[in-house]
Amino acid sequence: MLVTRIVVAGAGAIGASIAYHLAVRGARDVVLAERAAVAAGASGRAMGGIRQQFSTAAEVLLARASIRFFEELGPPFFHQVGYLFLASSEAGLAELEERLALQRSLGVPVARVDPSFVPGLATDDVLGAVFCPTDGVGAPAAVTRELVRRAVERGVELREGTAAEDVSGDLVVIACGAASARVAAHWGVELPVRPLVRQLFATTPVAELPDRLPMTIELETGFHFRRRDDRLVVAMADPEPRWSDVERVDASLLPDRLARLARRYPPAADTAVDRAWAGLYDMTPDAHPIIGPVADGVYAACGFSGHGFMQAPAVGAAVAEELLERASSLDLSPYRLARFADGADFPETLIL
């Protein structure tokens, strides 16, 4: 079938990137359909971390290819302050070492470091740490809007307040995050994607935050924080996963998170919660995305399991290349839907 009109469903980071890269590659009839507004979903609520430090090669390669685009964007969209992982147990240290070997073999400049290079960070319990200086933090909503702006500038038609199901086209690309399974069902496609609630909070101002404070992660607990202006943004998985599409903050968890922050970063000991919010991860059974054709005239790019923003540039370029040229220079075979019927065996374990 000759594809003349492509409808991209979802104007979050993934959908915006796909639409932009389709236009860059010469597609002349692309509609970006968004039921709500640009970056109204997960891309407007995300932590904004951008890392190459994953535990599986496929995810490392996606993230590494995206870093180049973020570097070109630069501030205020991207601040290359690095990612610092801390291990406080022998098992955690062994895990860091194993991942370090994989990541370095794939060209990621991660290295063992003395974490005391970060002013104010408590490291008395840390047995080892690794740091990648080319990782960093970004502004998910702003990046998404910039991608949409560039796409529209190149001829993409943006339709906010419009469901993709109501737009005619030769091919639909489902990039709706946690809503992808529901949208796919309209075309008779069953996608193993379900929503997981994750929550974050921003502190009140913290005095004299280092300009280059890295995203800092406790490996064993998953507790992590980053700088955003004069505040810190803090996140950690719930004690029990909340499989729901209700974006609700569990305030009972906030005192524990504040205590962890005060322990790991004493300069923030007197801070408080300024604002807390929740968003949705679009989870798959193996925490890898689904990318590829899923039915006649239907293509999926969803299930990014919390990593969509940081991988969006590479995914957008690869999907556009595959749709327009029938092949992608980036190997998308690990992400096909058929893997679940065959028994997926490469689960990503580093989910923050």
ZAMARGU-4260 file (C-alpha; in steps of 0.2 Angstrom, whole numbers, plus 5000, padded with zeros to 4 digits):
<rodrens>
0) 5000/5000/5000 | 5006/5017/4996 | 5007/5027/5012 | 5003/5046/5008 | 4995/5052/5025
5) 5003/5047/5042 | 4993/5050/5058 | 5004/5051/5073 | 4993/5048/5089 | 5000/5057/5104
10) 5009/5073/5106 | 5021/5068/5120 | 5040/5067/5117 | 5039/5051/5107 | 5025/5057/5095
15) 5032/5074/5093 | 5049/5067/5089 | 5042/5055/5076 | 5032/5069/5068 | 5047/5080/5067
20) 5058/5067/5060 | 5045/5062/5047 | 5045/5080/5041 | 5064/5081/5041 | 5064/5065/5030
25) 5052/5073/5018 | 5035/5067/5023 | 5023/5079/5016 | 5006/5074/5024 | 5008/5071/5043
30) 4995/5074/5056 | 5000/5075/5074 | 4984/5071/5084 | 4983/5074/5102 | 4967/5071/5112
35) 4972/5084/5125 | 4986/5096/5122 | 5005/5095/5118 | 5015/5087/5133 | 4999/5086/5143
40) 5003/5068/5148 | 5019/5060/5155 | 5030/5072/5145 | 5023/5086/5156 | 5026/5077/5172
45) 5043/5068/5169 | 5058/5069/5180 | 5068/5074/5165 | 5083/5062/5167 | 5093/5058/5151
50) 5105/5043/5154 | 5115/5030/5144 | 5117/5019/5160 | 5105/5005/5157 | 5108/4987/5160
55) 5104/4980/5143 | 5113/4984/5127 | 5097/4988/5117 | 5092/5002/5129 | 5110/5008/5130
60) 5111/5010/5111 | 5094/5019/5110 | 5100/5032/5124 | 5117/5034/5116 | 5110/5039/5100
65) 5098/5051/5108 | 5112/5060/5118 | 5119/5068/5102 | 5102/5077/5099 | 5101/5083/5116
70) 5118/5090/5115 | 5113/5100/5100 | 5098/5107/5109 | 5109/5112/5124 | 5103/5124/5138
75) 5089/5127/5143 | 5083/5111/5136 | 5097/5100/5141 | 5110/5102/5155 | 5124/5089/5153
80) 5128/5087/5172 | 5130/5069/5172 | 5122/5054/5181 | 5130/5047/5197 | 5126/5030/5204
85) 5130/5026/5222 | 5132/5008/5228 | 5131/5005/5247 | 5132/4986/5247 | 5144/4973/5240
90) 5130/4966/5229 | 5126/4984/5223 | 5144/4987/5219 | 5145/4970/5209 | 5130/4976/5199
95) 5138/4993/5195 | 5154/4984/5189 | 5144/4973/5178 | 5134/4987/5170 | 5150/4997/5169
100) 5158/4984/5158 | 5143/4983/5146 | 5141/5002/5145 | 5159/5005/5141 | 5159/4991/5128
105) 5146/5001/5119 | 5155/5017/5119 | 5148/5026/5134 | 5161/5036/5144 | 5156/5029/5161
110) 5169/5027/5175 | 5172/5023/5193 | 5173/5039/5203 | 5175/5045/5221 | 5158/5053/5224
115) 5164/5066/5236 | 5167/5077/5221 | 5149/5082/5223 | 5149/5096/5236 | 5138/5092/5251
120) 5134/5074/5246 | 5135/5061/5261 | 5146/5047/5255 | 5151/5039/5272 | 5141/5023/5267
125) 5145/5022/5249 | 5156/5007/5244 | 5158/5013/5226 | 5151/5024/5213 | 5151/5027/5194
130) 5148/5043/5184 | 5144/5047/5166 | 5148/5065/5161 | 5138/5065/5145 | 5122/5060/5154
135) 5111/5074/5161 | 5094/5082/5164 | 5082/5090/5153 | 5065/5099/5152 | 5053/5086/5145
140) 5038/5098/5142 | 5049/5111/5134 | 5058/5099/5123 | 5042/5091/5117 | 5035/5109/5113
145) 5051/5113/5103 | 5050/5097/5093 | 5032/5101/5089 | 5036/5118/5084 | 5050/5112/5072
150) 5038/5099/5065 | 5024/5112/5062 | 5037/5123/5054 | 5041/5109/5042 | 5023/5106/5037
155) 5016/5094/5050 | 4998/5098/5055 | 4995/5098/5073 | 4977/5094/5080 | 4976/5097/5098
160) 4959/5091/5106 | 4957/5078/5093 | 4958/5059/5095 | 4968/5050/5082 | 4953/5038/5080
165) 4944/5053/5072 | 4957/5057/5059 | 4958/5048/5043 | 4975/5042/5036 | 4984/5028/5027
170) 4995/5024/5042 | 4993/5027/5061 | 5008/5028/5073 | 5002/5024/5091 | 5013/5034/5103
175) 5000/5038/5117 | 5010/5032/5132 | 5000/5024/5145 | 4984/5026/5134 | 4992/5016/5120
180) 4983/5000/5123 | 4966/5008/5124 | 4969/5018/5107 | 4976/5002/5099 | 4960/4993/5103
185) 4951/5004/5091 | 4960/4996/5077 | 4958/4978/5085 | 4976/4977/5091 | 4980/4971/5109
190) 4996/4979/5116 | 5003/4973/5133 | 5005/4990/5139 | 4998/4996/5156 | 4999/5011/5167
195) 5010/5012/5182 | 5008/5027/5194 | 5025/5036/5199 | 5026/5051/5209 | 5038/5066/5212
200) 5040/5081/5222 | 5050/5098/5221 | 5057/5105/5236 | 5057/5123/5243 | 5072/5132/5238
205) 5089/5125/5243 | 5103/5138/5246 | 5119/5137/5235 | 5115/5121/5225 | 5130/5117/5214
210) 5128/5122/5196 | 5133/5105/5190 | 5124/5094/5203 | 5122/5077/5194 | 5107/5067/5194
215) 5111/5056/5209 | 5104/5039/5212 | 5105/5026/5226 | 5107/5010/5217 | 5099/4998/5230
220) 5084/5009/5234 | 5081/5018/5218 | 5080/5035/5227 | 5086/5049/5216 | 5086/5068/5214
225) 5091/5082/5202 | 5093/5100/5202 | 5079/5111/5194 | 5083/5129/5196 | 5085/5133/5215
230) 5076/5117/5220 | 5078/5098/5220 | 5066/5086/5211 | 5065/5070/5221 | 5058/5053/5216
235) 5058/5035/5221 | 5047/5020/5217 | 5032/5016/5229 | 5034/5001/5241 | 5021/4992/5231
240) 5018/4996/5212 | 5002/5005/5209 | 4994/4998/5193 | 4982/5012/5189 | 4978/5027/5178
245) 4973/5038/5192 | 4987/5051/5194 | 4986/5053/5213 | 5000/5058/5225 | 5002/5047/5240
250) 5006/5060/5253 | 5010/5047/5266 | 5026/5043/5257 | 5033/5061/5257 | 5040/5062/5275
255) 5051/5046/5271 | 5057/5054/5255 | 5062/5070/5263 | 5071/5060/5277 | 5081/5051/5263
260) 5085/5067/5255 | 5091/5075/5271 | 5102/5059/5274 | 5110/5059/5257 | 5111/5077/5254
265) 5112/5087/5271 | 5112/5104/5263 | 5093/5100/5260 | 5090/5095/5277 | 5078/5110/5281
270) 5069/5109/5265 | 5050/5105/5263 | 5039/5099/5249 | 5034/5113/5238 | 5024/5103/5226
275) 5020/5085/5223 | 5013/5077/5207 | 5010/5060/5199 | 5012/5053/5181 | 5011/5037/5172
280) 5024/5025/5165 | 5018/5015/5150 | 5025/4998/5156 | 5027/4982/5146 | 5031/4965/5153
285) 5050/4966/5150 | 5051/4985/5152 | 5057/4987/5134 | 5046/4997/5122 | 5036/4991/5108
290) 5041/4998/5091 | 5036/4992/5074 | 5021/4987/5064 | 5007/4979/5074 | 4993/4977/5061
295) 4990/4982/5043 | 4991/5001/5043 | 4995/5002/5062 | 5013/5005/5069 | 5017/5006/5088
300) 5030/5016/5097 | 5025/5015/5115 | 5028/5005/5131 | 5044/5015/5135 | 5042/5011/5154
305) 5048/5028/5160 | 5062/5030/5147 | 5052/5038/5133 | 5058/5056/5135 | 5077/5052/5136
310) 5075/5040/5121 | 5063/5050/5110 | 5076/5058/5098 | 5083/5041/5093 | 5066/5033/5092
315) 5059/5047/5082 | 5073/5046/5069 | 5073/5027/5068 | 5054/5026/5066 | 5054/5039/5053
320) 5067/5030/5043 | 5058/5014/5044 | 5042/5021/5039 | 5048/5031/5024 | 5063/5020/5019
325) 5057/5002/5025 | 5073/5000/5035 | 5081/5009/5050 | 5100/5011/5053 | 5096/5008/5071
330) 5091/4990/5075 | 5073/4990/5080 | 5071/4971/5080 | 5072/4969/5099 | 5057/4979/5101
335) 5044/4970/5090 | 5028/4965/5097 | 5030/4947/5092 | 5043/4945/5105 | 5030/4942/5119
340) 5023/4927/5110 | 5040/4920/5107 | 5045/4923/5126 | 5054/4939/5129 | 5070/4936/5139
345) 5080/4952/5140 | 5071/4962/5154 | 5078/4979/5158 | 5081/4980/5176 | 5087/4998/5179
350) 5070/5007/5180 | 5069/5023/5190
</rodrens>
